[in-house]
Amino acid sequence: MGERLCIGCDLGTSTIKLSCGDTKFLIPSLIGEPNPGWSGASFDKSLENNLVITEGRDSYYIGELARMQSEVKRALASDGQMKSAEETYIALKAALGLFIDNDGQDVIVATGVPVATSMGVMKNLSKMLKGNLEINVKNDATGKTKRLNVNIEKCLVLPEPYGTYYSTLKEKGEETAVDTVLVDIGHGSTDILTMYQGRPMRTASGSMREATDTLTNRMASALQEKTNQIVKPFDLMTIIRQQKESVLIGGQTYSIKSIREFYAKQIAKVMVDEVMRLITTLPPDAFVEYYIICGGGAYTFGEAIKEAIIEGHLVTSDESVIIPEDPVISNARGFELIAQSQ
C-alpha cells in the first residue's frame, strides 16, 4: 500500500499542473471524445501524453491526447472559471492515475480552480472527488491499463493563486496571515486574488480577459501589417514560451523584442489598473504587504507588472513585489504543501 500520497493540482485555462514529491506533470486542460482507429506510429509512449480514462461505458481522451487526436474536445476552464465539475472530476481522476500505482492507496488532494468559479461548483467538485474512487486509465500508445481503487481522504478545492500565497508565505517564514494580492497570468485569462486577514476576499478578487493570448493577438496583427504575411497568434505563443527574440515569417527573420516589450507594458498597465480598482473595495484596516505575480505569463509580464506596481506607489519597497522561482508550478506546489498540512 505504501504511505499516504499528497497531491497538489492547479487547473489553469490552458494547463493542469500537478505536483507530488519530485514528480511534476503539465498536461493541457482538455477533455475529448475518443477517435478510434489507426493513429500512426507514436514515438512518445509516456502515459501523460497518451492518457485515456474509462468511466462506466464511456471513454475520454485527456490532455495532450485530446489536443492531438479528438475531433470533439472541450476546455475544462475558460473565461476565468471552471466549466463543469463533472468533466473536471473525470480529468483530475485521470491525472491522479499518473501518480498512483498501488491499489487501495490513501490520498489527500488539494486543487486550485480559476478565481471566478462559483462556490457551488467548487463544493460539488470537492464532494465528487472524496471517498473511494475507481480509476481505470489506459496508455493509448502501448495499450497498457491501470485499474485502481483509491481512497481520497480529503479533497480541498480553493482559488488557484492561493497555492502560491501559501508556499510564498512559508518560504518567507511568515507566522501569521498577511494581506496579499496575487496576479496569476494564464493563457486565456488573468486571475486576481486578494487575501485579507488570511481569507480570500471575493469582492476584491476577480478575473480578466487580458492575458498571454492578448499579447500574441496584438503582436500577430502588428507583424502581419509589417510583413503582409499571415501570422498565427498560436505560433507566437510557442516562441514567447521559449523566450526567443526573433521569428521567421515568409523566409525572413524579424526581431520581436521591441514589439513584445511595447505590448507587454501596455497590457501590464491594464492589469495593474484592475488591481487598483479591486483593492479600493478592501476595508480601511487592510494593509497589502505583498504583491505576488505567478502563472505562465509571469515570464512575459512579470517585470512590466512589477514596474507598474512600483510606479503606482502601491508598495514602499521593491521587495514587496514577488515573482516565485518557478511561477508556472508554484500553485500546484503550494497545494501539495496544503495537502501535506492536512
GUZADREN-282362 format. One record per residue (C-alpha): x, y, z. Coordinates in pm, whole numbers, padded with zeros to 5 digits, always signed. Last residue first. Example, Ala and Ser with C-alpha at 12.3 -4.5 7.8 and 13.67 -1.06 7.14 Angstrom:
2
+01367-00106+00714;+01230-00450+00780;
***
This chain:
342
-00384+01810+00639;-00055+02006+00625;+00063+01771+00348;-00239+01866+00132;-00152+02236+00187;+00210+02165+00084;+00081+01995-00234;-00142+02298-00294;+00164+02523-00277;+00349+02307-00531;+00048+02319-00763;+00033+02699-00733;+00411+02745-00780;+00427+02524-01095;+00426+02802-01356;+00582+03072-01133;+00903+02872-01083;+01126+03096-00869;+00828+03294-00745;+00782+03657-00866;+00748+03887-00564;+00663+04255-00529;+00719+04364-00166;+01095+04354-00224;+01070+04662-00446;+00981+04862-00131;+00712+05116-00043;+00439+04943-00240;+00126+05054-00428;+00304+05370-00542;+00161+05334-00898;+00518+05343-01036;+00607+05047-00810;+00302+04847-00924;+00369+04942-01291;+00735+04827-01265;+00635+04494-01106;+00374+04448-01380;+00639+04508-01652;+00882+04270-01475;+00629+03988-01453;+00463+04026-01794;+00640+03766-02008;+00784+03524-01750;+00483+03582-01522;+00253+03471-01806;+00294+03105-01710;+00136+03170-01370;+00260+03392-01085;+00295+03756-00976;+00284+03819-00600;+00203+04161-00450;+00293+04163-00081;+00215+04372+00227;-00135+04488+00141;-00257+04671+00451;-00628+04636+00523;-00769+04849+00807;-00979+05061+00567;-01173+04754+00442;-01088+04646+00084;-01311+04762-00205;-01042+05005-00333;-00828+04691-00380;-01028+04590-00688;-00978+04914-00883;-00602+04915-00814;-00573+04553-00931;-00770+04643-01247;-00530+04931-01319;-00243+04684-01259;-00378+04452-01530;-00431+04740-01778;-00072+04859-01713;+00060+04506-01773;-00122+04503-02111;+00053+04822-02228;+00393+04710-02094;+00361+04368-02263;+00258+04544-02587;+00578+04751-02608;+00806+04474-02475;+00678+04229-02738;+00719+04484-03021;+01072+04571-02903;+01191+04207-02881;+01014+04067-03191;+01313+04072-03429;+01220+03956-03779;+01383+03675-03981;+01277+03626-04342;+01154+03308-04515;+00791+03423-04521;+00799+03491-04146;+01073+03352-03917;+01059+03494-03562;+01312+03659-03334;+01387+03711-02963;+01307+03363-02833;+01175+03319-02478;+01072+02955-02543;+00722+03040-02415;+00721+03352-02632;+00810+03148-02942;+00542+02888-02859;+00279+03161-02812;+00385+03324-03141;+00267+03014-03329;-00075+03042-03157;-00108+03407-03264;-00093+03299-03631;+00089+03534-03869;-00043+03571-04225;+00206+03769-04436;+00199+04136-04539;+00522+04176-04337;+00466+04486-04122;+00087+04467-04105;+00102+04095-04025;+00366+04164-03760;+00138+04421-03590;-00167+04191-03602;+00034+03892-03470;+00178+04104-03185;-00167+04214-03076;-00303+03857-03082;+00009+03722-02905;-00023+03978-02625;-00394+03920-02566;-00310+03545-02571;-00087+03592-02267;-00364+03751-02059;-00622+04031-02070;-00955+03852-02023;-00994+03949-01657;-01078+03755-01341;-01171+03883-00999;-01081+03947-00638;-01160+04243-00411;-01526+04144-00361;-01426+03779-00311;-01175+03845-00031;-00985+03516+00005;-00909+03467+00375;-00588+03506+00576;-00671+03850+00716;-00742+03978+00363;-00616+03781+00062;-00685+03934-00278;-00689+03701-00578;-00652+03841-00929;-00689+03582-01203;-00568+03651-01557;-00735+03486-01857;-00663+03295-02178;-00304+03172-02137;-00263+03234-01767;-00149+03524-01554;-00198+03482-01177;-00185+03822-01004;-00186+03769-00627;-00269+04048-00380;-00160+03998-00020;-00276+04083+00332;-00060+03885+00574;-00152+03562+00750;+00065+03496+01056;+00391+03306+01102;+00561+03443+00791;+00881+03244+00726;+00920+03396+00380;+00924+03046+00226;+00601+02954+00409;+00441+03283+00300;+00540+03206-00062;+00402+02848-00045;+00061+02958+00088;+00015+03254-00148;+00131+03039-00444;-00137+02779-00366;-00398+03051-00308;-00347+03154-00674;-00582+02867-00775;-00899+02954-00580;-00958+02654-00349;-01082+02294-00369;-00974+02066-00082;-01016+01692-00125;-00969+01473+00181;-00931+01100+00244;-00934+01009-00125;-00924+00628-00105;-00808+00461-00424;-00929+00159-00618;-00711+00109-00922;-00730-00042-01266;-00425+00052-01476;-00408-00038-01844;-00127-00087-02101;-00241-00040-02463;+00105+00095-02551;+00020+00420-02732;-00328+00473-02583;-00199+00429-02226;-00509+00330-02031;-00676+00454-01715;-00943+00299-01495;-00970+00478-01159;-01226+00359-00903;-01276+00613-00629;-01343+00561-00259;-01408+00887-00077;-01380+01248-00193;-01351+01363-00556;-01725+01416-00609;-01768+01620-00288;-01476+01851-00371;-01606+01901-00726;-01953+01994-00595;-01808+02233-00338;-01614+02416-00612;-01921+02429-00842;-02132+02577-00561;-01860+02826-00460;-01867+02969-00812;-01555+02967-01032;-01437+03327-01096;-01099+03256-00929;-00993+02969-01157;-00954+02633-00977;-00689+02514-00733;-00664+02158-00608;-00570+01995-00281;-00571+01615-00277;-00506+01372+00008;-00454+01010-00099;-00467+00663+00054;-00373+00390-00196;-00602+00083-00204;-00442-00047-00525;-00089+00085-00568;+00039+00258-00883;-00077+00616-00829;+00093+00921-00978;-00036+00928-01338;-00372+00785-01224;-00430+01109-01032;-00441+01283-01373;-00721+01051-01488;-00921+01135-01176;-00848+01503-01241;-00989+01474-01594;-01308+01292-01484;-01370+01538-01197;-01307+01834-01430;-01575+01692-01664;-01831+01660-01383;-01747+01994-01214;-01812+02169-01546;-01674+02495-01687;-01415+02603-01430;-01386+02979-01440;-01172+03266-01566;-01334+03295-01908;-01234+02933-01977;-01177+02610-01787;-01206+02241-01874;-01169+02316-02246;-01369+02081-02465;-01275+01842-02743;-01463+01691-03037;-01223+01586-03315;-01000+01431-03051;-00647+01325-03158;-00387+01592-03079;-00548+01803-02808;-00735+01508-02655;-00410+01305-02643;-00229+01604-02489;-00475+01636-02201;-00738+01366-02152;-00909+01134-02401;-01240+01003-02273;-01407+00661-02251;-01771+00588-02175;-01934+00266-02056;-01877+00333-01684;-01600+00594-01675;-01294+00492-01879;-00989+00716-01886;-00741+00759-02174;-00400+00927-02137;-00146+00913-02419;+00070+01219-02337;+00073+01159-01960;+00122+00781-02011;+00451+00823-02198;+00482+00640-02533;+00620+00931-02731;+00731+00792-03068;+00372+00724-03169;+00347+00547-03503;+00019+00632-03673;-00325+00691-03521;-00512+00399-03673;-00867+00375-03546;-01059+00515-03255;-01106+00888-03201;-01215+00910-02839;-01408+01223-02737;-01205+01492-02567;-01115+01651-02235;-00874+01943-02229;-00673+02139-01972;-00338+02052-02144;-00100+01850-01922;+00186+01965-01701;+00322+01699-01468;+00560+01720-01171;+00726+01439-00975;+00984+01517-00705;+00723+01498-00429;+00375+01523-00580;+00290+01816-00809;+00033+01860-01083;-00026+02148-01329;-00335+02136-01549;-00277+02360-01850;-00455+02611-02073;-00723+02771-01855;-00547+02654-01539;-00648+02373-01303;-00374+02362-01038;-00323+02031-00862;-00131+01932-00545;-00102+01567-00445;-00030+01422-00101;+00020+01045-00112;-00026+00836+00203;+00249+00580+00255;+00279+00249+00076;+00000+00000+00000;
***
